């Protein structure tokens, strides 16, 4: 409730200050318009976006309506030869965000998880690298939605991908109260930072560790991305994935269809082994790079 006639240290001089309860108001005071609050308030999304975001209940209703029509498949080009989502590209068996999108079209050719090239022939001079703050899942080493690279395929519309696995969206499971998934069975009010780790901001339940499909039996369990959602006649690919995206492959028992299916329950042993293998590979790569730099 205090205003100053100058800036900086001059405001410490009380002669330059004026305090009044009348200063502690919002800009809409006196206009009798409910959309412009008269009290101090947080920034209003309605002032920056023409249409407000749908409420959790409206969003949930839209998903339910889509499920009733049997339409929970994402909108993807099914005949482009790309088993990743349309905003992703395949590299070494994994789906990454396209280099074209990550570099605004300036370096559209992916040459490694962390580098993109401007044009052929690719060399040190025309490549761009971005590691981010950590080696994995940062910089150019991301998927189309900015998370970790993942195995080929996509999730259903009512699902979200977490560490390379498709789960039913936390926003649907918690009616929008805890919309961010921070663990297989935990949803939070915050997407990251210390606030997301505060147990008072999170909710954990075994019922959150499920796939989508709006109750049908096909995707009742958490599962790996499915290629049938990104390409007609897609075939499962076992990729040399980073540790955060590896799960074991299992075959449905008693099913006449011999098509392989990813099993979340078989993940633990494979994940531990892959963590060790990938760490050794990364150490070898970084050691070789350091040696080349010293030469």
C-alpha positions in Angstrom: 0.0 0.0 0.0 3.0 2.3 -0.5 4.1 4.2 -3.6 7.4 6.1 -4.2 8.2 9.3 -6.1 11.6 7.9 -7.2 13.4 4.6 -7.7 16.2 2.6 -6.1 17.6 3.6 -2.7 15.7 6.8 -2.9 12.6 4.9 -1.8 14.2 4.2 1.6 13.7 8.0 2.3 10.3 8.2 3.8 9.9 11.8 2.4 9.7 10.2 -1.1 7.0 7.6 0.0 3.3 7.8 0.4 1.2 5.1 2.0 -2.5 4.6 1.8 -5.0 1.8 2.1 -6.5 3.1 -1.1 -3.4 2.0 -3.0 -4.0 -1.6 -2.1 -6.5 -2.2 -5.0 -6.7 -3.7 -8.4 -7.1 -1.8 -11.6 -10.7 -2.5 -12.1 -11.8 -0.6 -9.0 -14.8 1.6 -9.6 -15.8 0.2 -13.1 -18.4 -2.2 -11.7 -17.3 -4.9 -14.1 -16.9 -8.4 -12.5 -14.4 -9.4 -15.2 -11.9 -6.7 -14.0 -11.3 -7.3 -10.3 -11.3 -4.4 -8.0 -9.0 -6.2 -5.5 -5.4 -7.2 -6.1 -5.3 -10.5 -7.9 -3.1 -12.9 -9.8 -2.6 -12.5 -13.6 -5.8 -13.4 -15.5 -5.5 -16.0 -18.3 -8.7 -14.5 -19.8 -6.6 -11.4 -20.8 -4.1 -13.4 -22.8 -6.3 -16.2 -24.4 -9.5 -15.6 -26.4 -11.1 -18.9 -25.1 -10.4 -20.1 -21.6 -9.1 -23.6 -21.1 -11.9 -26.2 -20.7 -12.6 -27.2 -17.1 -11.4 -30.6 -16.0 -15.0 -31.8 -16.0 -15.6 -30.6 -19.5 -12.3 -32.2 -20.7 -13.3 -35.4 -19.0 -16.7 -35.3 -20.6 -15.1 -34.8 -24.0 -12.8 -37.8 -23.5 -15.8 -39.9 -22.4 -17.8 -38.8 -25.4 -14.9 -39.8 -27.7 -14.6 -43.2 -26.0 -18.3 -43.8 -26.5 -17.7 -43.4 -30.2 -14.8 -45.7 -30.0 -12.5 -42.9 -31.0 -9.5 -42.6 -28.6 -6.8 -42.9 -31.3 -4.6 -39.9 -31.8 -4.7 -38.0 -35.1 -1.7 -39.3 -37.0 -0.6 -39.8 -40.6 -0.9 -43.6 -40.8 0.8 -44.0 -44.3 3.9 -41.8 -44.1 6.3 -44.6 -43.1 6.9 -43.0 -39.8 6.2 -45.2 -36.8 6.7 -42.3 -34.4 4.2 -39.5 -33.9 4.0 -36.9 -36.6 6.1 -34.4 -34.7 8.8 -37.0 -34.1 11.5 -38.8 -36.1 13.2 -42.2 -35.7 16.9 -42.3 -34.8 18.6 -45.5 -33.7 15.3 -47.2 -32.9 13.9 -44.4 -30.7 11.5 -41.5 -31.4 12.9 -38.0 -30.9 11.4 -34.6 -31.5 12.3 -33.6 -35.1 15.5 -31.6 -35.5 13.6 -29.4 -37.8 11.2 -28.3 -35.0 13.9 -28.1 -32.4 16.1 -25.8 -34.5 13.4 -23.9 -36.2 14.3 -25.5 -39.5 17.9 -24.5 -39.4 19.4 -27.9 -38.8 16.8 -30.5 -39.8 19.1 -33.6 -40.0 19.5 -35.7 -36.8 22.9 -37.2 -36.5 22.8 -38.3 -32.8 20.6 -38.0 -29.7 22.2 -34.7 -29.0 23.2 -33.2 -32.4 21.4 -31.9 -35.5 23.0 -31.1 -38.9 22.3 -28.2 -41.2 22.9 -30.0 -44.5 24.8 -32.9 -46.1 27.6 -33.7 -45.8 27.4 -33.4 -42.0 30.6 -32.4 -40.2 31.7 -30.6 -37.0 31.3 -27.3 -38.7 27.7 -27.6 -39.7 26.3 -29.5 -36.7 24.6 -28.1 -33.7 24.7 -29.8 -30.3 22.6 -29.3 -27.2 22.9 -31.4 -24.1 20.8 -29.3 -21.7 21.5 -29.4 -18.0 21.9 -33.2 -18.0 23.0 -35.8 -20.5 19.6 -37.6 -20.9 16.2 -36.2 -21.8 17.4 -32.6 -22.2 18.5 -30.4 -25.1 17.9 -32.2 -28.4 17.6 -35.5 -26.6 13.9 -35.3 -26.2 10.7 -36.6 -27.7 8.1 -34.6 -29.5 6.4 -33.4 -26.3 9.7 -32.5 -24.6 9.9 -35.6 -22.4 12.4 -38.5 -22.8 12.8 -40.3 -26.2 10.7 -43.4 -26.4 10.1 -46.6 -28.3 8.1 -46.3 -31.6 4.4 -45.7 -31.3 2.0 -43.4 -29.5 -0.4 -43.4 -26.6 -4.2 -43.1 -26.7 -5.9 -39.7 -26.4 -6.8 -40.3 -22.8 -3.3 -41.3 -21.9 0.0 -39.5 -21.1 3.6 -40.8 -21.5 5.8 -41.0 -18.4 9.3 -42.4 -18.7 8.4 -44.0 -22.0 5.3 -45.7 -20.7 1.6 -44.9 -21.5 -0.6 -44.2 -18.4 -4.1 -42.9 -18.1 -3.9 -39.1 -17.7 -3.7 -37.9 -14.1 -6.0 -35.0 -15.0 -8.7 -37.6 -15.7 -8.0 -39.9 -12.8 -8.1 -37.0 -10.2 -10.7 -34.8 -11.9 -8.1 -32.1 -12.5 -7.1 -31.8 -8.9 -3.6 -33.4 -9.4 -3.0 -33.2 -13.2 0.7 -33.9 -13.3 2.2 -37.4 -13.2 5.5 -37.6 -11.2 5.6 -41.4 -10.7 3.8 -44.5 -12.0 1.2 -44.3 -9.2 1.5 -40.7 -8.1 -0.1 -37.5 -9.4 0.7 -34.0 -8.2 -0.6 -30.5 -8.3 2.8 -29.4 -9.6 4.7 -30.6 -12.6 8.3 -30.2 -11.3 10.4 -28.6 -8.6 10.3 -29.0 -4.8 6.5 -28.3 -4.8 5.9 -31.5 -6.8 7.8 -33.5 -4.2 5.8 -32.2 -1.3 3.6 -35.1 -0.2 0.8 -32.6 0.6 0.7 -31.6 -3.0 0.6 -35.2 -4.3 -1.7 -38.2 -4.3 -0.7 -41.8 -4.6 -2.9 -44.7 -5.4 -2.5 -48.1 -7.1 -5.5 -47.1 -9.2 -3.3 -44.5 -10.9 -0.9 -47.1 -12.3 -3.2 -48.0 -15.2 -3.5 -47.5 -18.9 -6.3 -45.6 -20.7 -8.8 -46.9 -23.1 -11.8 -45.7 -21.0 -12.3 -49.1 -19.4 -11.9 -51.4 -22.3 -9.7 -54.5 -21.8 -7.2 -53.7 -24.5 -5.2 -51.0 -22.7 -6.3 -51.5 -19.1 -2.6 -51.8 -18.0 0.2 -49.3 -18.4 1.9 -50.1 -21.6 4.6 -49.1 -24.1 3.7 -46.8 -27.0 1.8 -48.7 -29.7 2.8 -48.5 -33.4 -0.7 -49.4 -34.5 -1.6 -45.8 -33.5 1.1 -44.2 -35.7 1.4 -46.4 -38.8 -0.9 -48.9 -40.6 0.6 -52.4 -40.2 3.1 -51.2 -37.6 5.4 -53.9 -36.3 6.8 -53.9 -32.8 10.5 -52.8 -32.6 12.8 -53.6 -29.7 15.1 -50.6 -29.5 18.3 -50.0 -27.7 16.5 -47.4 -25.5 17.9 -45.2 -22.8 17.4 -46.5 -19.3 14.3 -44.4 -18.7 12.4 -45.9 -21.6 13.1 -49.6 -21.5 10.6 -52.3 -20.5 10.7 -56.0 -21.1 8.8 -57.6 -23.9 6.3 -60.3 -23.1 3.8 -62.3 -25.2 0.2 -62.6 -24.2 -0.5 -66.1 -23.1 -3.5 -67.9 -24.5 -4.0 -65.3 -27.3 -4.4 -66.6 -30.8 -2.7 -63.4 -32.0 1.1 -64.0 -31.5 1.8 -60.2 -31.8 4.2 -59.2 -29.0 3.0 -56.9 -26.3 5.0 -54.8 -23.8 4.5 -55.9 -20.2 5.0 -53.4 -17.5 5.4 -56.0 -14.8 8.5 -57.4 -16.5 10.3 -54.1 -16.4 12.3 -54.1 -13.2 15.0 -56.6 -14.2 15.4 -55.3 -17.7 15.5 -51.7 -16.4 18.3 -52.4 -13.9 20.4 -54.2 -16.5 19.9 -51.5 -19.2 20.8 -48.7 -16.8 24.2 -50.3 -16.2 24.7 -50.9 -20.0 23.7 -47.4 -21.0 25.9 -45.8 -18.3 28.9 -47.8 -19.6 28.1 -46.8 -23.2 27.8 -43.1 -22.3 31.1 -43.2 -20.3 32.9 -44.7 -23.3 31.4 -42.1 -25.7 32.4 -39.2 -23.4 35.9 -40.6 -22.9 36.4 -40.9 -26.7 35.2 -37.3 -27.1 37.6 -36.0 -24.4 40.5 -37.8 -26.1 39.7 -36.3 -29.5 39.5 -32.9 -27.9 42.9 -33.3 -26.3 44.6 -34.4 -29.6 
